[in-house]
Structure formats: structure tokens, C-alpha cells
């Protein structure tokens, strides 16, 4: 977009895997258990930064993540396993941020993020506003306000 090097498109793809296993070795032997927690997370984020004027930048994009978790235990005395939790959460968001440099030392930004997820019905809007003032080469003052929402993780539930 634009007339040269004023635009940058970035995409990130990621995956996280977390597996924990522990044994409860206690007496009597009938109370010994093994606990397994498995979590996998896949996601993508695409972001576009566009400096459409000498002192103005617009950043916008989307996030998507899917987290799956499975919790189980195995009782050694009965040789039986039980799945206590097996589910997933999908989360997505659209976001935008506008930044304007009034002077080389004073910048203001406005942001908006719309989150969607499969756990909580509906969606949540998070506005933000911030300012940065470079008082000198070694001192910068910042003020920010944001209202946000975070969905609990599967293991929080």
C-alpha cells in the first residue's frame, strides 16, 4: 500500500505443547495415582502497519488461537483411567491502533480490540488511549488507559 516503504505486513504462526505427568506414590498402595495434563495451542496473527502520513500510523490485524486440554488420572490399584476434562477453546480478535506524532517528542495513540471466543457468549470490546512525551533524551513520560477482558484458560476452569 502507499508510495514506497510505508507499509509492513507481518504474519506469525505458532504452536505450543505442554504435557505434564506426575505420580502420587503414597501408602497404602491402593491410593497410588498417575495424573496426566496435556495442552496444545495453535494460532496465527496477521498485522499490517501503514504509515499513511509523515506523522500518522495505522496498525490493524487479527489474532486467532485454539487451545485444547485433556486432564486424566490413572489409579494403579484398579488399573482404571478416568478422563476428568477434555475440551477446547477458540479465541479470535480484530484490532486497530491509530498513532499520531504531534511533535517529535509528543505522541498520542488510540486503539480498539474486539475479542471473540467459544467459551463466553458474545464478544468484548477493549478501547485504549495513550500518550508519550519525551521530556529529554533520557526522560520519557507515558500515560495509558486500557479496558480489557481475558478469557480463563482451560486449566483455570
C-alpha positions in Angstrom: 0.0 0.0 0.0 1.1 3.6 -0.3 4.0 5.0 -2.2 7.1 3.0 -1.0 8.4 1.7 2.3 5.5 3.0 4.3 3.8 -0.4 4.8 4.7 -3.6 6.6 2.7 -6.8 6.7 3.7 -9.3 9.4 2.3 -12.8 10.0 3.1 -15.0 12.9 2.2 -18.7 13.2 2.8 -20.5 16.4 2.2 -23.8 18.3 2.7 -24.6 22.0 2.6 -28.1 23.5 2.6 -28.7 27.3 2.5 -32.2 28.7 2.9 -32.9 32.4 2.7 -36.2 34.2 3.2 -36.9 37.9 2.7 -39.9 40.1 1.2 -39.9 43.6 3.3 -42.6 45.3 1.8 -42.9 48.8 0.9 -45.6 51.3 -1.3 -47.6 51.2 -0.6 -48.8 47.6 -4.3 -48.6 46.8 -4.2 -44.8 46.8 -1.4 -44.5 44.2 -2.4 -42.5 41.1 -0.9 -41.1 37.9 -2.1 -37.7 36.7 -1.6 -36.5 33.1 -2.3 -33.0 31.7 -1.9 -32.3 28.0 -2.4 -28.9 26.4 -1.8 -27.9 22.8 -2.3 -24.4 21.3 -2.2 -23.3 17.7 -2.5 -19.8 16.4 -1.9 -17.1 13.9 -1.6 -13.4 14.0 -1.5 -11.1 11.0 -0.8 -7.4 11.4 -0.4 -4.5 8.9 1.4 -1.3 9.8 0.8 1.6 7.5 2.4 5.0 7.8 -0.1 6.8 5.6 1.2 10.3 6.5 4.5 11.7 7.8 3.3 11.8 11.4 0.5 9.2 11.4 0.5 5.4 11.5 -2.4 2.9 11.4 -1.9 -0.7 12.7 -4.6 -3.3 12.3 -5.0 -7.0 12.1 -6.4 -10.2 13.6 -5.4 -12.9 16.1 -6.7 -16.5 16.3 -5.9 -19.2 18.8 -7.2 -22.6 19.6 -6.3 -24.3 22.9 -7.1 -27.9 23.6 -6.6 -29.5 27.0 -7.1 -33.0 28.4 -6.7 -34.0 32.0 -6.8 -37.6 33.1 -5.8 -39.8 36.0 -5.0 -43.5 36.4 -5.4 -45.5 39.6 -2.8 -48.2 39.9 -4.8 -50.4 42.3 -7.8 -50.8 39.9 -5.9 -50.3 36.7 -8.6 -47.9 35.5 -8.2 -44.5 34.0 -10.6 -41.6 34.1 -10.7 -38.5 31.9 -11.7 -35.5 34.0 -11.5 -32.8 31.4 -11.3 -32.9 27.6 -12.3 -29.7 25.7 -11.0 -26.8 23.7 -11.5 -23.0 23.4 -11.3 -21.0 20.2 -10.4 -17.3 20.6 -10.2 -14.6 17.9 -9.8 -10.9 17.8 -9.8 -7.9 15.4 -7.7 -4.9 16.4 -6.7 -1.4 15.3 -4.4 1.3 16.6 -4.0 4.8 15.3 -0.9 6.8 16.3 -0.2 10.5 15.6 3.0 12.3 16.3 2.1 15.9 17.1 5.8 16.8 17.6 8.9 14.6 17.5 8.6 14.4 21.3 4.8 14.1 21.8 2.8 11.1 20.5 -0.9 10.1 21.1 -2.4 6.7 20.2 -6.0 5.3 20.2 -6.8 1.6 20.0 -9.7 -0.7 19.7 -9.8 -4.5 20.1 -12.8 -6.8 19.6 -12.4 -10.3 21.1 -14.5 -13.3 20.2 -14.3 -16.7 21.9 -16.2 -20.0 22.2 -16.3 -20.0 26.0 -18.1 -16.8 26.8 -21.2 -16.0 24.7 -20.8 -12.8 22.7 -17.7 -10.7 22.4 -15.9 -8.0 24.3 -14.7 -4.6 23.1 -11.4 -3.1 24.6 -10.7 0.6 24.0 -7.3 2.1 24.8 -5.7 5.5 24.7 -2.1 6.5 25.4 0.3 9.4 25.3 4.1 9.6 25.2 6.1 12.7 25.9 9.9 12.7 25.5 10.9 15.4 28.1 14.6 14.9 27.3 16.9 12.4 25.7 17.0 10.4 29.0 13.4 11.0 30.3 10.1 9.9 28.8 6.7 10.1 30.4 4.0 7.7 29.4 0.3 7.6 30.3 -2.0 4.7 29.1 -5.5 3.6 29.7 -7.0 0.3 28.5 -10.1 -1.7 29.4 -9.7 -5.4 28.6 -11.1 -8.9 29.1 -9.2 -12.2 29.4 -11.0 -15.5 29.0 -9.9 -18.0 31.6 -7.6 -20.8 30.4 -8.9 -24.3 30.2 -6.9 -25.3 33.3 -8.3 -22.3 35.2 -11.7 -23.8 34.7 
